[in-house]
Amino acid sequence: MTGSHIDRMVVHMKTTLNIDDSVMKRLREEAARRGTTMSELVEAGLRLVLEREPEWQHELPPLPSWDGGRARVDLASRSALHDFMEER
């Protein structure tokens, strides 16, 4: 098989999904209205969801920052940290 032939090959997998009864009823009705199968409609819907850029991948606003002032104690010094904590 050539590479181009493999690219055009479509593989289908049979699977079981648990779908709410009300959604299944709407799926059946919509598939009939469109003259397509429920499988084709579900696959088309899944493709839409999977191809869409997730909302969380949009650029996030910068995190807030503030000036907390200078360090009140040298955290690398155990005795300085202990002395500071004892002053409370």
N, C-alpha and C positions, 0 to 999 in steps of 0.2 A: 504494500500500500504506500502510496506517495503521501508526503506531508499534507498536501492540499486535500487529499481524500479523507484523511483522518480528521482534519479540521471540520469537515462537513458532517461527520458521523455524530448522530445524536443518541445518547444513552438515556433510557428511562429507568427509574427505580420505583418499584412498588413499595408503598409504605402505609402505615396506619397512623391516623391522626385522631385525637379526641377533640371534637368540635361541638360547642354548645348547640343545643337543639334549635334555638331561635336563629342562630347564625347559619346553621345547616339549611333551615327552611328558606332563608333569604338567598343562600347560595344556589339552591335548587331552582328557585324562581328566577333569579338573575341569569343563570345558565340557560334556562328555557327561553327567557325573553331575548337573549342574545343569539340563540341558536348554536350554542357551543356546549361542551361538556363541563361538568363541575371540575374535573381535573385540570382542564385548560384554563378555566377561570382562576382556580387556586394558584396554579403556576404563574399566571400573569400577575396576580396580586403579590405573590412572593417576590417575583422579579422586581416589581416596583419598590417594595420595601428594601430589598437587598441592594439595589443599585443607587438608592438615595443616600446622600451623605448624611450620616448620623448628626443629629442636632448638637451633640456634645463635641463634635469636631469643629464647630464654628469657632472663630477666634474668641477667646474669653476676655472679658475686661481685665485690666491690670488689678492685681491685688492691692488693697489699701496699705499704705506704709505711714509711719510716723516716727518722730524723733523721740526716742525714749530717754534721752539724756545720756550722760556718761555712765560707765559701769560703776556701781557702788561698792563692788568687791571683786577681787581677783579670784575667779572660780578655779584657777589652777592651783591656788594656795589653800590647802585644807585648813590651816590654822586661821587664815584671814576669813575664810567662809564661816568657820566655827565662831570666831569672835563677832562677826557681823550678826550671826543668828542669835547669839547670846544677848546682844544689845536690844533686841526687840522687846 
